[in-house]
């Protein structure tokens, strides 16, 4: 028995030490590069969302679930991440369906023009925060660049063991839990950098979306049909990067063939009420909070009217109303704090 006990101790103690080291060395993304913390936040949310929104920065900076609730009583969550690829959106949808079945899935289509993963850093910001499942494993396998290994995703310590020189107080404070950096997936921006000029659109040698992107866009459409979910494709409002007519035609054709909706919100900017001198924080690539709120009101009206989404603000479920009222109160507090800091020059 003594030998057995000593053997167990000899195995357990090193495993615990390695686990603690991994918790310490893995990036927390709490104050810097917040995009890396967003995917994991979903698992702590209440799973009562009528609308799931997938895509890259054109959704998590351009759409505000708090605004959709305040104006329409729609419950929504954005599972967005930096440079989210179409196949990553598919596996995030698969992952989400393990927890809930939304009535509507909104997918931003900008990523259709990106045929390959750009870098490990972007992969990590989408994949590391996912809980382990077949969806995560498949997303890793589909996304890995040449220098990445599956083992470094299974055991993040293999990837981050050299972060000793980068450690900060944040790494210790948030070893076990990282504070939320978004409001239901919306990453608030309050700066104002107006559009001053538009870069000329450079002609491309090939405008055709890749076969792999079409494969996964089809898989998203099929998965939604299997679960009786309405799929809505959108192109978020922006003036840059350029969205070519050839890309627009391909998305329109796909939507028609699949019998799903497609909304080009970039073309609807004037109808939405977007002012590119006030409503963007980075010269027209993404919306600040003013532009995001306008976009959210416009999109929520369409979704509610087209798909008969319930207005939950007078719901019999008082707990849901209280939850969302707390969420919107926190949202407005963050909004006011950030705007006050901007006005004071901090």
N, C-alpha and C positions, 0 to 999 in steps of 0.2 A: 504493500500500500504506500509505503514511503517513497519507493522508486516511481510509482505511478504518479503520486502527488508532485514529486520533483520534476517529473517529465512534463506534467501539465503546466506547472509554473514556468518551466523553461520555454514553453511554446507561447503561453498566454501573455506573459510580460512583454516580450519583444513585439508581439502583435499590437498590444495596447499602446506601446511607445511609438510604433510606426503610425498608428491611427492618429495619435495626438499630434505627431509631426505633420501629418497630412492636413489635419484641420488647421494647424498654425500656418503652414506654408501656402495653402491654396488661396489665391486672390479673393478678396471679399467684395470689391466693387461697390463699397458703401458710399464713398465720397468722390472717388475718381473712376472714370469710365463706368458710369452707373449702368450702362447697357448690359454689362456682364451679369448683373444681379436680377434682371427682369424676369427671365424665364422661370426661375425657381419660385418667385413670389406667388405664382398661380396656385400652388399646392396649399397655401395657407388661406386662400380666399374661400368664401361661401359659394358652393357650386349651385348657383341659381340663375344662370345667365341665359337669357333668351337669344342673345347675339354673341357669337365668337368672331373676333377679328384677327386675321393672320396677315403677316407681311413684314416688311422692313421698316426703316425709319419713317417712311411715308404714312404709316399708320400710327406708330407709337408716339409720334410728335404732332400728328395732324388731326387726331380724333380723341375726344374727351368723353369717356363713359359717364363721368359725373354730370356733364352737360346734357347727355342723352337721357339721363334719369330726370334731371330737373325739368326739362322741357317736355318730355314725352312719357316718363315713367318706364323707360326701357332699361332692362338690366343687361349689361354687356361687359365683356372682358377682352382686352387686347393681348394676345400672345405674340407679341412682336419682338424682333431682335435685329441687331445691326447686320445689314447685308444678308438677310434671311433668304435662302434659296428656295425654289419651288418645291424641291423634294423635302427640304427641312419643314416647310409649311405643311406638307402632307403628313409627315411623321408627328408633328405637333398636333395635328388634327386627330390622328390615331390615338395619341397619348391622351388628349382631352376627352375623347369619347369613352375612356376608361372611367371617368368621373361624372360626366354629365352629357346630355344630348341637347344642344341648343336648337332653337327653331330656325335660325338663320346663321350661315357662315359667310362672312365678308372677307374676300381675298384681294389684296392689292397685287397688280400684275406687273409692276415695274421689273421684278426679278426674272421675268420671262426672257429678258434680253441678256441675261448672264448665264452662260453655259457651263461654267466651272467654278469651283470654290476659289476665292481669291487668296485666302491665307488661313493658317491655323488659328490666328487670333480671332477672326470672325467666326470660325467654326466653334471655337470654345465658348464664345459669348452666347451661342444658340444652344449648344449641346450639353455643356457641363451642368447647367441648371436643371436639366430634365432628370426625373427620377428613373431608376433603372427599370427597363421593360424591353420588349422586343422592338418597340418603336424607336427607343433610344439607340439600341444596338444597330438597327438597320440604318438609322440616320448617320451614325458614325461611319459605318462601312461605305455608305454612299458619298459621304462628304470628305473623307480624309484626303489630304494632299500627300505628295510622294514621301515627305519626310516624317509624316505622322504615323503613329502606331496605335493599334487597338489597345494594347496593354497600358499605354499612358492615359487612356480614358478610363479604363477599369481601375487603375491605381494612379490617381493624379499626382501622387508623390514622385513618381518617375519623371513627371514633366516639370514639377515645381520645386524639386529638391535644392535647386541652386538659388532660391529666392532669399536666402539669408540676408544679403546686403540690402534688400528692398523692404525688409520687414518694418512695420510701423506700429504705433499704439493701436491702430485700427485692427491689425491682424490678431492681436490679443483680445481686444474688446469684443470682436465679432467672430470668435472661433466657433461658437455654437449657433448663433443666430444673427443674420444680417438684417438691419432695419429696412422696411420698405422704401424703395426709391421712386415708386410710381403710384398713381391712383388707378387701380385696376388695369395696369399696363400702360397708362399714359404718362410719358415723361415730359413734365412741364418746362417750357422755355418762355422767358418773358422779355428777352432782348428785342431790340428793333434795329434791323439793318435792311433798309429799303432796297428794292431793285433799282439800280441806276442804269444798267445797260444789259442787253441780252447777248450772250455769246452766239456767234453764228453756228448754225447746225452743220456739222461736218458730214458729208456724204459717206455712207458705209459701203464696203465691198459686198456685204451680204446682210440682208435684213431678216432672213429666215430664222425663226426661233428653233432651237435645237430639238432633236427627236426626244432626248431625255426630258426636256422641260415639258414637251407636249405629253409624254407618257405620264408624268406626275400630275399635270393639270387634269388629264383624263381620269387619273386615279382619285383625285380630290372630288371631281364631279361625280364619279361612281360611288365613292364612299358616302357622299352626301345623299345620293338617291337611295342607297341601301338603308340609311337611317332616317329617311323622310325629312331631310334638312334642305331648306332652300339655300342655294348657292348664289351669291351676288359677287360679281367681279367688279373691281373699281380701279380707276387710275386716279390717285390722289392729286389734289391741286398743287401745282408747282410750275415754275417757268424754266427750270433747269434741274437735272439733265434733260435734254430734248427728247420728247416722245414722238417718234417718227410716224408719219401717216401709214407707212407700210406695217408698222407694229400695230397700229390702231385697227387696221383692216383685218389683221390676223385674229385679234381678240374678238372683234365683232363677229367674224365668221365662226369662231369657236363657240361663242355664246349662242349664236343662232342654231348651230348644229346640236348643241347640248340642251337647248331650251332653258337657258339660265339668263339672268339679267346682267347687263354690263352698264356701268355708270362711269362716264369720263368726267370726273369732277374738275379736272384741269380746264376743260372747255366750258364748264359751268361756273367758273370763278366769278364772273360778273353777276350771275343770278344768285350765287351764294352770298355775295356782298363783300368779297375779299378785296382789300385795298393793299396792293403790293408795296405801298410806301409805309404802311403801318403794321401789317399783319404777318410779316416774316422776320425771322431773327438771323437769317443767313443769305440775304440777297435773292430770295425767291425759291430756294431749294426746299425749305420746309416752313411750316407755319409756326408762329409763336402762339401764346395762349389765346390771343384775340382771334387769330385766323382759325385755330383749332376749334374754338367754340362756335364760330360761324359755320364751319364745315360740319360739325357734329349736329347742329340744329337742322341743317339742310338734309343730311343723310338720314337722321332719325325720322324726319317727317316722311321721307320716301319709304323707308323700311316699314314704318307703322301702317301707312296707308296701303302699301302693296301687299303686305303679308299679315295684316290684321294682328299685329303684335299688341299684347295687352298693356294698358297703362296701369302699372302696379302702384301708383301713388295713392290709390284708394283701395288697395288690396285688403282682403280680410286677414291676410298674413301680416300682423302688426310687427312681428319680429323682422321680416324682410324690410318693411318700411323704415324701421328704426336703424337697421344696418346701413341702408343706403343714405338715410339722412345724416348719419355719423360720417359716412364716407364723403358726402358732399360738403359737410361742414369742415372736415379736414382739408379738403381740396381748396376751399375758399380761404382758409387760414394760410395754407402754403402760397396761394396766389397773391394774397395781400402782402405777406412777408417778402416775397421775391420782388414784387413791384415796389414796395417801400425801399428795399435795399438798392434797387436800380435807381430810384429817384434820389437817394442820398449819396449815390456814387460809390457804394461799397462793392 
